[in-house]
Amino acid sequence: MIKTSSKSESETNSLAVVKVKNKSLTDTLAEQAYADLSKMIHQRDFKGGQQIVELRLAEQLGISRTPIRQALMRLEGEGLLQKSGSRHYFVRRVELQEYLHSLKVRELLEAEAAYTATDKVRETDIQIVWKNLKAVETLQPYSMIAHWQSDEEVHGLFIDACPNRVLREVIKSLRATTKLFEIENLSERLEPDSRQHEAIITALLHKDKEATQAAVELHIKSLYKFAVSVL
């Protein structure tokens, strides 16, 4: 995920250091609030359609309402939250039809992104994602958060390397939508997801555009069939 000046290089570097050091506490707390709230949404502590009470959340996280408000605005921009009126935020509810339609579009777009990105993904990144994928498989008990994180890493390999910026942003928005759908029995997807992710990673390692594209298509088709079968 991610200029001319008359000043000397040393002066520029010095100013850059000062700027980093002067990062406000509010910005830091907003990052913390964003990470915490995002995790709560993804692990279903907040359900689709549930209102986020700003004051209660601030008390729960032990920080002021200003960074909470900044985090809420960021999550709204990512499509995880929706605003009602001028003040209240709700976790976006994704119904089955929208989920399935989004998967169909993802199948087309992510396959295209994978094809165009295959020869641009760094092998060192692939190796890290592979290692994390294998670690998630052996976790006891099952961790939905680790499962989601590994999924993000695998898909992120080719999404982030895709040279088409608009395509990247559209895919990320669609993935945010499908991730919000509260599918049952997600743990049952761990084994097929792992095998299908392995196929994607292997194709990327071999820099095989057609194989990567086909592996991504097969994976998302599998997600669609699974959703239909359990709902």
N, C-alpha and C positions, 0 to 999 in steps of 0.2 A: 501497500500500500501502500503516494506520497510528497550602464553601470560604470560608467567612467568616473574617475575620482582623481583629484589632485593629491590625495593623501598618500603617504608612503605605505608599503606593504606592512611594515611593523605597526604603523598607526592604525591601519585597518583591522589587523588582527587584534590589537589591544581593544579597539572599540567593540569588536565582536564578542570578546570575552566579557566585557562590562555589560553588554546587552543581555547575555545569557544569565549572568549573575543577578541582574536586576529583574528577572522574571518575577511577576507579582505572585504573592501568596494566593490571591484569588484565582489566578490562572491554574496554579498547581492543584488547588482544591477542586476546581472545575473538572480537571482531568481525572482526579480521584472519583468525584461524583459520577462522571460519565462512565468510567470503568465499572464502578459498583452497580450502577443502575442498569447498565447494559447486561451485566452478568445476571442480575435479578430477573430481567425480562427473558433472557435466553434459558434460564433454568426454571422458568415458569413460576417464580415467586409472585409475579404479577401476571394475571391472565389477560387474554385478549378482551378488550372492552372495559377493563378495570381502570378506574380513575387514579391518577397519581396525585396524592395530596402533598403539595410542596412543603408545608410546615411539618407534617408528620415525617416525611422523608428526611428533611433536614435534621430533625431530632434523632431519627434512627441512625443516620450516618455521622452525627455529631459535628456538623459543619453548618455554616450560615446559609441563608436562602439565596444569596447572590450567586455563588458557584453552582448551587442546585439549579437555579434558573438557566444558567449558561449551559449546563449539561442537558437539560430538558430541550432547549432550543436545538442543540446539536443532534439529539436523538430524533427530534421531529424532522430535521433536514435529511436524516438517513432513512426516514420512512418507518421507524419503529414506533413512534408516537404520533398521535393526532391531537390537534388543538380544537377545543369546543368553546366558542365565544372568544373572549379576550383573555381568559385566565386559565381555564382548566385543561389539563392534558390527560389523554387516555391512551392506554396501550392499543395499538392498532389491531383490530380483529380481522383475521383472514379466513374467509369461508372456503369450503371445499372447492367450489367452482373456480374461484380466483386462484387457488393453489394449483389446481390441475392445469388451468390455462397458462399460468406462469411457468410451470414446468415445461410445457410444450414450447414456449418461446425460448426458455433457457436451453432446451435441447438444440435448437437451431443456432442460437447466438454463441453459446459456449463452445460448441463444436467448431464454429468458424474461428473463434478466438484461439482455440487450441491449435488449429491448423496453422494460423499465421504466427503463433508464438513459439512453436516447437523448437526451432533452431536458435531461439533467443534466451531460453531458460538456462541458467548457470548450473553446472553439474554439482557444485558445492551446495547450492540451495536444494537441489533434488535429494541429495544424500541426507541432509538434515531432516527434510520432510519424511523421507522413508523411515529414518530412525524413530521419529516421533510416532509415525503410523504404527510401527511394530510395538512400541511401548504401550499405546492405547489398547491394543488387542489383549494384552496380558493384565490389565488393571483389574483388581478385585477389591470391592465390588465394581460393577459397571458404572462409568461416569459419563453422563450425558454431556457435560461441559467439555470433557476431554474429547469425546466423540465429535462434537461440533467444531472444536478447535482444530482437530486433525483434518476434518473436512474442509475447513477454511484454508488451511495450509496447502492441501493438495490442489484445490481449485485455484487458489491464489497464485500458484506457480505459473500457470498459463494466462490467467486473467491479467495479472500485473505486468506480464511480459508482452501482452498484446499491443501492437503498435498503434491501434486505433483507439484514441482516448474516449470518443463518444461510445464506442462499443463497450469499453471497460466500465464506464459509468452506468450504462443501461443494465448490464449484467449484474453489477453490484446492487442496483436497486431491486432487480428481480429476485436476487438471492436473499435480500432482506425480507421481501414479501414471503417467500416460501419458508424461510426460517421461522417466521412468526406463526405458521400454521401448527396448531397443537395436535400433531399426529400421535396416535396411540402406539404403544409397543415399539418405541424407537430403538430399544436395545436389540430387537430382532434384526435391525438393519446393520448391526456392527459387522457381522461376518461377511455378508455380501458387499457392503460398502468397502471393507478392507480389501477384498479380492479385486473389486472393480477399480479401486484407487491404485492398487498395485499395478494393474494393467496400464493405467494412465501414466504412472511414474515410469514404468519400464519403457513405454513408447517414447516418453520424453528423453530418457537416457539415451535411447538409440537414435534420437532425432528423426524419428519416423513420423512425418506429418499425417499421412493417411491413417496409420495405426493409432495415433493420438486422437485424431478426430473421431474415429470409430469407437474408441474406448470411452470417450466422453459421451457420445450419443447413447451407447449401450447403458452406461451408468444412469443417465437421467431417465431413459425409458424404464429402467428397472425401478426407479423411485416412483414413477407414475403408476406402474402396475401394482407395486406394493401398496400405495395409498388406496387404490381402487379396491384391492382385495381385503383390506382390513377396516374399511369405512362403510 
